[in-house]
């Protein structure tokens, strides 16, 4: 009947309306946090290791790539690399279904909210000056990802008796501070071959060294009945010897050949040889002095240019903020004024500047 048709049409209309509302559902990251109860229990979540059974170890996967070799201090036996360090582990108390939250698969949280493994570098002798990453990435399956870029100052035993053709190997040993192997188990993400390939692609700065490879060693160490899981990244690098050959080895070989050849001269030609060597020495000293003066003059010109730029920036800043009506640029120089804010008066202050070329 007509009434039944109308009821059926109304039911279909409500069904379509409901589907439209569900398809336009809006979700936020806060919905995920409320579902996980992270906002109320945030102080408790950072205290203990996130496992449901304390007998199970937390697997911490580690990935270290070298972005640059900033310095190698031979005198102090130090290596300064710039490394990208990624760590991830499983938090067994965190999980959600992305389909229930509009497809949200990960959220970012402040790093201090959740528990983090106390991984340290054994050879590190100075704290990293770069600030640590303030956030963690939390995946829907409970995986926590921490990414940091570090400028490491690490100790390294170097052998320089083959200088300048030496090859050095330095270790970066990652381990927990207080946890045993039964609590934290370190696992490498890439093997030695893949780590070396990625580092060759990524590395930008190598100082005077040429990166060769990086080997990854995963083992367990025993220290006074305290067993720990460690991962050792061994960086192997070779010194770029071309610079030392040109500036150091070749001149020595040149003078050595001349010294040996001088024995072939007779006694009558000794005065001539001494005169030639004296003229060569004077010519070389003159060249060194001229190059030194040229470099010094170029450095002074750069300093003057920097001073002119900084002075113009000061004038522009004063013109904009301090006393815009009493600061102007003349035909050949800048004239600026300083405003006496405390007294409410304006005092002219002529800045000594050089003429702009």
C-alpha positions in Angstrom: 0.0 0.0 0.0 0.9 3.6 -0.2 1.5 3.8 3.6 4.0 0.9 3.5 5.8 2.5 0.5 6.1 5.7 2.4 7.5 3.9 5.5 10.0 2.1 3.3 11.1 5.3 1.7 11.5 6.9 5.1 13.6 4.0 6.3 15.8 4.1 3.3 16.3 7.9 3.7 17.3 7.4 7.3 19.7 4.7 6.3 21.3 6.9 3.7 21.5 9.8 6.2 23.2 7.6 8.8 25.7 6.3 6.3 26.5 9.8 5.2 27.1 10.9 8.8 29.3 7.9 9.5 31.4 8.5 6.3 31.9 12.2 7.3 33.0 11.3 10.8 35.8 13.5 12.1 38.5 12.0 14.3 41.4 13.7 16.2 44.6 12.5 17.9 43.1 13.4 21.2 40.5 10.6 20.6 43.3 8.1 20.4 45.0 9.5 23.6 41.7 9.3 25.4 41.1 5.8 24.3 44.6 4.8 25.5 44.1 6.7 28.7 47.4 8.5 28.2 46.3 11.8 29.5 45.4 10.6 33.0 48.1 8.0 33.5 51.0 9.8 31.8 53.0 9.9 35.0 52.8 6.2 35.5 53.6 5.2 31.9 57.2 6.5 32.1 58.2 4.7 35.2 58.6 1.0 34.4 59.5 -1.2 31.4 56.3 -1.7 29.3 56.0 -5.5 29.4 53.1 -7.6 30.8 55.4 -10.3 32.0 58.7 -9.1 33.6 60.4 -12.3 32.6 60.3 -11.2 28.9 63.0 -8.9 27.6 62.3 -5.7 25.7 63.8 -5.9 22.2 65.3 -2.6 21.2 66.1 -2.3 17.5 69.0 0.0 16.7 69.9 1.7 13.5 73.0 4.0 13.2 74.1 5.8 10.0 77.0 8.2 9.7 76.2 11.6 8.2 79.6 13.1 8.5 83.1 12.9 10.0 83.5 16.3 11.5 87.0 16.0 13.1 89.7 13.5 14.1 91.9 14.8 16.9 95.0 12.7 16.9 96.7 14.3 19.9 93.7 13.7 22.2 92.7 10.4 20.5 89.2 11.6 19.7 86.7 11.1 16.9 83.9 13.5 16.3 81.2 12.0 14.0 77.7 13.2 13.2 75.4 10.3 13.4 71.7 9.5 12.8 70.4 7.2 15.5 67.0 5.5 15.3 65.6 3.2 18.0 62.3 1.4 18.3 60.7 -1.0 20.8 57.3 -2.4 21.7 55.1 -1.1 24.4 52.7 -3.9 25.2 50.2 -1.6 26.9 49.5 0.5 23.8 47.4 -0.5 20.8 44.3 0.6 18.8 42.4 -0.2 15.7 43.0 2.4 13.0 39.6 1.7 11.4 37.9 2.9 14.6 39.8 6.3 14.5 39.4 7.3 10.8 42.6 5.5 9.8 45.0 7.1 12.3 48.0 4.8 12.5 50.4 6.9 14.6 50.6 9.8 16.9 53.4 12.0 18.3 53.9 12.3 22.0 56.4 14.2 24.2 59.4 12.0 24.9 59.1 12.3 28.6 55.6 10.7 28.8 56.5 7.2 27.9 59.3 4.9 29.1 62.5 4.9 27.0 65.5 2.5 27.1 68.6 3.9 28.8 70.9 3.3 25.9 74.3 5.0 26.1 77.5 5.1 24.0 80.4 3.7 26.0 83.1 5.7 24.2 81.3 9.0 24.5 83.3 11.5 26.6 81.2 14.7 26.1 77.5 15.2 26.2 75.9 15.9 22.9 75.4 19.7 22.4 72.5 19.3 20.1 69.1 19.1 21.9 67.5 15.6 21.9 64.3 15.0 20.0 61.3 16.2 22.0 58.8 13.7 20.6 58.2 10.0 20.2 56.3 8.4 17.4 53.7 5.9 18.6 52.4 3.3 16.1 48.9 1.7 16.4 50.5 -1.7 17.1 52.4 -0.4 20.2 55.7 0.3 18.4 57.6 3.3 19.8 60.1 5.1 17.5 62.7 7.5 18.7 64.9 9.4 16.3 67.9 11.5 17.2 70.8 13.3 15.4 73.9 13.4 17.5 77.3 15.1 17.3 79.4 12.6 19.2 82.8 13.3 20.8 84.1 9.8 21.4 87.5 8.4 22.4 89.4 6.3 19.8 92.7 4.6 20.1 94.7 5.6 17.0 97.8 4.3 15.4 99.7 6.9 13.4 103.0 5.2 12.7 102.0 4.8 9.1 101.2 8.5 8.7 100.1 9.8 6.1 99.0 6.5 4.8 97.3 5.3 7.9 93.9 3.6 8.3 92.0 4.1 11.6 89.1 2.2 13.1 87.0 3.6 15.9 84.2 1.9 17.8 80.8 3.2 19.0 79.5 0.7 21.6 75.8 1.0 22.4 74.6 -0.6 25.6 72.1 -0.1 28.5 73.2 1.6 31.6 71.6 -0.6 34.3 69.5 -3.2 32.5 70.8 -6.8 31.9 70.4 -8.8 28.8 67.3 -10.4 30.4 65.6 -7.0 30.5 66.8 -5.2 27.4 68.0 -7.0 24.3 69.6 -4.9 21.5 69.0 -5.9 17.9 70.6 -4.3 14.9 68.3 -3.2 12.1 70.8 -3.5 9.2 73.9 -5.8 8.8 77.4 -4.5 8.1 77.0 -4.5 4.3 73.7 -2.6 4.2 74.9 -0.1 6.9 78.0 0.6 4.8 76.0 1.1 1.6 73.5 3.5 3.3 76.3 5.5 4.9 78.2 5.9 1.6 75.0 7.3 0.1 74.2 9.5 3.1 77.6 10.8 4.2 78.4 14.5 3.3 81.4 15.7 5.3 84.5 13.6 5.8 87.1 16.2 6.9 90.5 14.9 5.7 89.4 11.3 5.9 87.7 8.9 3.5 85.0 6.6 4.9 85.6 2.9 4.0 83.0 0.8 5.8 81.1 0.3 9.0 80.8 -3.1 10.6 78.1 -4.1 13.1 78.8 -6.6 15.9 76.1 -7.8 18.2 77.2 -9.6 21.3 76.7 -10.2 25.0 79.4 -9.1 27.5 79.9 -10.3 31.1 81.1 -7.8 33.7 81.2 -9.1 37.3 78.3 -11.5 36.7 76.4 -8.6 35.0 75.5 -9.7 31.5 74.5 -7.0 29.0 73.6 -6.9 25.3 75.8 -4.5 23.3 76.0 -3.5 19.6 79.4 -2.3 18.4 79.6 -0.1 15.3 83.2 0.0 14.0 83.9 2.9 11.7 86.9 2.4 9.4 88.4 5.3 7.5 91.5 6.1 5.5 93.4 9.4 5.6 93.5 11.4 2.4 97.2 11.4 1.8 97.3 13.5 -1.3 97.5 16.8 0.6 100.4 15.6 2.8 102.2 14.2 -0.2 102.1 17.5 -2.1 102.9 19.8 0.9 105.2 17.6 2.9 106.6 14.5 1.2 107.4 15.9 -2.2 109.4 19.0 -0.9 111.4 16.7 1.4 112.2 14.3 -1.5 113.1 17.3 -3.7 115.7 18.6 -1.3 116.9 15.1 -0.6 117.6 14.6 -4.3 119.4 18.0 -4.4 121.5 17.1 -1.4 122.5 13.8 -2.8 123.3 15.4 -6.2 125.6 17.9 -4.5 128.1 15.2 -3.8 128.7 14.8 -7.5 130.1 18.4 -7.7 133.8 19.1 -7.5 135.4 21.3 -4.9 135.5 24.2 -7.4 131.8 24.1 -7.9 130.9 24.1 -4.3 130.6 27.9 -4.1 128.3 28.0 -7.1 126.1 25.4 -5.5 125.9 27.3 -2.2 125.0 30.5 -4.1 122.2 28.7 -6.1 120.8 27.2 -2.9 120.9 30.6 -1.2 119.0 32.3 -4.0 116.4 29.5 -4.0 115.9 30.0 -0.3 115.5 33.8 -0.6 113.1 33.3 -3.5 111.0 30.8 -1.5 111.0 33.1 1.6 109.9 36.0 -0.6 107.0 33.9 -2.0 105.9 32.9 1.4 105.9 36.5 2.7 104.0 37.8 -0.3 101.3 35.1 0.0 101.0 35.8 3.8 100.5 39.5 3.1 97.9 38.9 0.4 96.0 36.6 2.7 96.2 39.1 5.5 95.0 41.9 3.3 92.1 39.7 2.0 91.1 38.9 5.6 91.1 42.6 6.6 88.9 43.5 3.6 86.4 40.7 4.6 86.3 42.1 8.1 85.6 45.6 6.9 82.8 44.3 4.6 81.3 42.5 7.5 81.5 45.7 9.7 79.9 47.8 7.0 77.1 45.2 6.6 76.5 45.0 10.4 76.5 48.8 10.7 73.9 49.2 7.9 71.8 46.5 9.5 72.0 48.5 12.8 71.0 51.7 11.1 68.0 50.0 9.4 66.9 48.5 12.6 67.0 51.8 14.4 65.3 53.4 11.5 62.5 50.9 11.8 62.0 50.6 15.5 63.9 53.1 17.6 63.6 56.5 15.9 62.1 56.2 12.4 61.8 60.0 12.0 65.4 60.9 13.0 67.3 58.3 11.0 68.1 58.7 7.4 70.6 57.7 4.7 72.6 60.5 3.1 74.1 60.5 -0.3 77.4 58.9 0.9 76.9 57.7 4.4 74.3 56.5 7.0 73.3 58.9 9.8 71.4 57.4 12.7 69.8 58.6 15.8 69.3 57.0 19.2 66.1 57.7 21.2 66.3 58.3 24.9 63.2 56.3 25.9 63.5 57.0 29.6 63.4 60.8 29.3 61.2 60.9 26.2 63.7 63.0 24.3 65.6 62.2 21.1 69.3 62.7 21.0 71.2 62.8 17.7 74.0 60.3 17.6 76.2 60.3 14.6 77.7 56.9 13.9 81.2 56.9 12.4 80.8 54.9 9.3 82.8 54.5 6.1 81.6 55.6 2.7 79.8 53.0 0.7 81.7 52.1 -2.4 
